[in-house]
């Protein structure tokens, strides 16, 4: 037996039943579809302290939209979304396009960064769910100069995958698999609790599959479907394997999640390792 529950945001969880959780996710998509932070894009290489232009676009409809906040985020080398600072707050009516400028802090470290925009919705005077949209990640370096040939050179190699991780640049970050925990032991036949946490500013989209592995060996598909979730996803996997290795300590789950920034990309995330006893 396998079942899943997509959890909604904290303020909605108390008001909505679990049955309504999917309806809330659908409502978010309906209210927020057609919104996009188009600049900066993935081609941008910025220098700390540089002036940036952030552009938000929308498909016009009967919903009144207002940009109320803009935040700067970074992506850590481990794939965590890190809040840097708020760069703007106010009320900017969004008709079809709106642009706001920002000076990057002069002391930011080299790495991947992106902007997160807060957008409120009104229809017939009633407040709808807020939308959170992010720009594509872009590269930030500590400095640049032109060489004798007139070619721009950067203080850091823009191909350094430790600073500018290619998977993170495709939107694969902001997900953690909190359960199972490292070193746990389960019995074959147990219902194993799998819990996935998604940062609100993650650029991942829908969970499509969860597989059980022993090392590099695929053991079982625990769940398959398409589940968009705002904050967390919980699965109870009935672990019923024909054979287990009680000496192995490298059983783990592998998750497949689509990216909002690259529709050709499937992101993968893994749980901590655990053991299975007979």
C-alpha positions, 0 to 999 in steps of 0.5 A: 500500500502506498499513498501520498499527501501534498502539503500546502503552505502553513497558512492554508494548512489549518483551513484546508482539508488534505483533500483540498490540498491538491485544489490549492496547488491547482489554484496557485497555478491558475492565479500565477500562470503567465507570470515570469521574471524574464531578467536577469536570465541565465546568460548574465554574468554580473560583478559584485556591486553591479546595477541589475534590472529585474523585469516581471511580465504577465499575461493580461487577464481579469486579475489585478496584480501588484508587485509588493516585494523583491528579494535577492537569493543565492544558491549554496554549493550544497544546493540550499536557497539562501536569503541575501536581502530584501532589495525593494518593497512597495506597490507596483501595479503589473499590467503587462511588464514592470522593471525594477533596478537594484545594485548588487551588494559589493561584498557578495561572494562569487556564485549563483544568485537569483531574484524572487518577486512577491506578487499579490492578486485581486479579482473583483476586489477580493484577494487571491493567493499570492504568487512567488516567481523567481528569475533564472539564476545568474553568475556573480563574480568578484571582479572583471577586466579587459585583457590586451585583446579587449576580451573580458576576463573574470576574477573567477572561472565562470566554468568552475562547477563548485561556484556555478553548479550546472544542476543548480543553474537549471533550477535543481536546488532547494529540496531536502529529504528529511526522512528517512534519517541517516543510519535508520534501520527498517524491517522488510515489510515496514511502512517507511515514512519519506518526507520531502521539504521544499524551500518556498523559493526553490525552482523545482516543480513537480515530483514525478517518481521515487525509487528505492536503491541499494548503492547504485542498484535499483530495487523498487519504484516506491511511487510514480505520478505528478505532484506539485507541492508548495512546502512538503510531500509525505509518502508511506512506502510499504517496503516489501522486497523479495530479498534484502541484504541485512549487511548493506548500509547504503539503501536510500530513496532517489527522487525525480522532480521537474524544473521550472527553469528548464523543461528538458531537465529532471532534477534528482535528489537522494535521501540519507542511507539506511539499513533494512533488516529481515 
